[in-house]
Amino acid sequence: MRYVRLGNTGMKVSRLCLGMMSYGSPESRAWILREDDALPLVTRAAEGGITYFDTADMYSGGASEEVTGRILRRLFARRDEYVLATKVFFPMGPGPNDSGLSRKHILSGVDASLRRLGTDYIDLYQIHRWDYETPIEETMEALHDVVRSGKVRYIGASSMFTWQFAKAQYTADLRGWTRFVSMQNHYNLVYREEETEMIPFCLDQGVGVVPWSPLARGLLAGVRKKDGGATTTRSTSDPYAAELYDESDHAVVDAAQAVAEARGVPMAQVALAWLLGKPGVTAPIFGATKPHHIEDAIAAEQLELTEAEVAALEAPYRPHPVRGHHD
């Protein structure tokens, strides 16, 4: 496993990040694993050199943070041995101040995440989406304050328009506040709209790119079929995938399958290897509910695609509407 700096920071992360959304409470989503079932998967990831773990306060209503904290404390002797990321924005209760990026919610949200995670600091605290109701000055000052307090080491952002991200960074620079060091965006072989503005902006600004849904919610792993059929619990109970991907994406899937068959490796490895080779990408955030998900990701980190293979993978792509910014 290789380790790289997260953007322009001095903090090193593994080139793969294990997304912890899959662990918590199956009562929230049928495909989510309980702690005992998650433990061997996270253990194998750690054995494979993965030291970067990403969760969010809203995953399983907070249960994901609790499970993440307990498992990582079991697997690592020292807190400094791993990089822990979580997020704030989505509702954590029924009240009008239980969501968003107000100063009130950020300050209460970070304390609640610290309690659930069982740690005294978060390495990377990310805003989960853009808040259209809160002035960005209020959000950036609150995030700066949680960094200054020692509760958070770095701050990051997630899916939004590039003009919004630029506005946030400019606001921080203007006031001498903490800048975002990472962008967790929707980016994979079948959704490449981020290549137009966001990724060039991140490259120019020295911001690390940590894409979510690198396998397009299973589409690039072969578990979602052209006829709408599905082969896993998640693929049969994940309606959000239908909002992100459609029939036009299967030409890219076919290309990925062809490259994978020629290489003699699973398609998921090819899709991850392609993403790992793209400019600006620090560490794709992948999920794992079965042992082979971990093994495929670790193998992909060592898989080098040829120029011809990359060209074949990218040729069928067609532009998409912007997807993934609001949900």
N, C-alpha and C positions, 0 to 999 in steps of 0.2 A: 504494500500500500504506500502510495506517495502522499506527501504532506506539503501543502502550499499555504502561502499567506492569504488571509481573507481580505481581498482588496488591497488597499495600501496600508493596512494595519500590520503590526508585528505579530499578530496571533496566527498560529499555524492550525490548519484544519485538515482532516483526511479528505481525499479527493472524492469520497462518497459520504453522504449524510444519510443516516437512517431516520426516516420519518416515523414518529411514534404515534401518529393518529390511529394506527391499526390496533393499538393496545389501550385497554381501559374497560369499558362496560359494553357487552353485547346488547344490553337493553336499549342502547342508543342507536346502534346499527348492527345488523345481523352478522356482519363479517368481522367485527372487532373481537380481538382475543382477550381473554382474562390474563391476569398477571402470570399464573403458573404456566400457561401455554406460550406466553410471550417470552419468558425467561430464556429458554434454550435458543431462540432465534437471536435475541439481543446478545447472548453469550457468544454465539458463533460470529456475529458481526464484530464484536470486540476482539475475538481471537484472530479475525482476519485483518485487524488493524484499523477498523473504523472507530474514530474517537469523537465524532461530530454527530449530535443527536438533536432533532428538532421536534417540538410539540407546540401546543397552543392551549390557552386557558379554556377555550370552548369545546375542545375535543372531549367527547363523552361527558360533557358538563363538568369538566375538571378532573375526572377520573384518570385521564391520560397523563396529566402532570403528576398525579399521585403515584401511579404505576411507574412512570419514567424515573422519578426520584428514587423510589425504593430499589428498582432494578440496578440503576447506575451506582448506587451506594454499595450494593452487593458485589458488583463486578470490578470496581476500581478502588484501589487502596487509598488514593488521594484525590481530592476534588479537582486539583489542577491537571489531572491526567486526561480529562475529557472536556469537550466544549459543548455547553448546554444552551440551546436556543428555545425561546417560547414567544408567544404572540399575544397581542391585546387588540380588541376592537369589537368583536361580535358579542351579542347579549349573554350575560352571565346571571341574569335574573329578570324579573318582570318590571322593575322600576325604570323610570325615565332616565336615570343616571347610571344604569347597569350596563351600558354599552357605549361605543364611540370612543373618541380620542380627546375628550375634555380633560382638563387638569384633574378634576375630581375623579374621573374614572381611571385615568392612568395611574395616579398615586395609590388609589385603593386596589387597582388591578395588579400592580407589581407586588404589593404586599401579600395579596391573596395567592399569587403564583409562587412566591417564595415559600409560603407556608405549605402549599400542596407539594411542591418539589422537595421540600425538606432541606433547603440549602440557604446560605446567607448571601449568595449573589448569583446573577444570571449573566452568562457570557455575552449573549446576543438577544436583546429585547426588541421585537419587531412589531411594527404596526401592521395589522392583518389586512387592512384595506384603507382607502382614503375616506376621511370623514368630511362629507359635504356640509355639515352643520357647524363644525367647530373651526374657528380661525386657525390657520396653520401656525401663526405665532404662538398661540396658546399651547398647541400640541408640542411644538419644538422646544419651548421653554420647559414644559413639564418633563419631557424626555431628557433634556440637559440636566435638570435637577436630579433625576433618578440616577444618572451617571455620576454626578458630583457627590451624591450621597454614598456611593460605593455599592449600591444594590445591583447595579448594572455596569458591565464593562464596556459594551459597544451597543449601538442601536442600528437596526435595519428596517427596511420597508418591504412591502409585498405589492402585489399586482395593482397598478394604477397607470394613468397616462404619463408619458414622459414629461409633459409640461408641468404636471403636478409634482413629480419628483424633483424637477429642476427648481420649482418654486420653493419646495421645502429646503433644499440644499442652499439656495440663495438666502432664504430667511435665516438659516443657521449661521451662514458666513457673515451676514450683515450685523447680526447681534453678538457674534462671538460665541455661539452655542455649539453643542456637539452635532456633527454631521452624521448622516447615515453612511454606513460602511458597506452595506450589502443590499441587494435587490433580489427578493424571492418572487420570481415571476413565472407565468405560465409559458413554458417553452419546451418543445419536443419536436420530433421529426415530422409530425403531422400538423403542428401549430407553430409557425415560424414568424409570426407578425412582429415579434419583439426584435427581430433583426433590423427592422426599418429604422427605429429611433431609439428604443430603450437601451439595447445592448451597445450601440455606438456611443451613447451618452455615458453609460457605465464605464466603457473602456477609456473614454476621454477623462473621466473624473476619478478613475482608480477605484471604482466600486466593484466589489465581488458579486458575481451572478450565481445564485443558488436556486436553479429552476425547480418548480414543483410539477408533479405529474409527468416525469420523464418518459414514462411508458404509456402516456395517454389513457390512464385509468384502465390499463389492461389491453387496450387496442393493439399496442405494439408488442404485446406478449402473446397474442393469438387467442385470447380468451373471449373476444367479442367478434362475432362472425358477420359476414356481409348480409346474411338474411335476417339479422337481428337476434340470432341465437346467442346464448352465452353459456359458459361452461364452469363458472365458479359462483360461490355464494355472493361475492361482491358484485360480479358482473350482472347478476340477476336482481340485485337490490340497490342499484346505484343510479337513480334517475338523472343525476347531475351530468353524467357522462353523455347522455343524449343531447344536452344543451351545449356541450363543448365540441362534439364530433359528429360527423354525419357520413353519408354514403360516399361523398367525394374523397374522403380520406383513405378509402380502401386501396386506391391505386398506389399510394405510398406504402401501405402495409404490404401489398403484394411485392413491391420492390425490396422491402426489408426482408421479407420471407425468402426471396430469391437469393439475396446476398448471404443470408444465414445458412440456407441449404448448401450453397457453394462452399461456404467455410466449414460446414459441419458443426455449427453451434446454434443454440437457441436464438430466436429472433430478438428476445429481450436483451441479450448481450450485444447484438449489433446496434440496436437503438440506443443503448446506454453509451457504447463506445463512440458512436457518432456525436452524441451530445458532449461527452468529455473532451472531444477534439475541437469543439467550437471555440472561437476567440472569446475571452472574457469569462467563460464558465469555470467557476471554482469547484463546486461540488453539487451534483444533482441530488435532490432529496427523493429517495425511493422508499416505498413501503414494502413490507414483507410479512406474509402470513403463513408461508410455507418454507421449509429449509432451502428448496432450490431457488427461491427468490434471493436469498442471501448469497448463495454460491454463484448465481448468474451475475449479480452485481460485482462481486469481488473479481470474477473472471473478466468482466467487461473493462475493469480498470486497467487491465494489462493487455487488452485487445487493441491492436493498431490496424486501422482500416487503410486501404490503399486509396490513392486519388481517384482511381477508376471506380472503386466501390462507393466512395462518397458521392461522386457524380451520379452514379446509378440510383442511389438513395434519394438524392435531392431532385432529380429530373421531373418526377410526376407532381411535384408540389404545386398547388394552386392557392392564391390568396384567400384569406378568410375574413369575416367580420371580426371585430375585436371581441374576444371571449375571455371570461375569467376575472374581470375587474370588480364585479359587484357581488358575487356569491361566495 
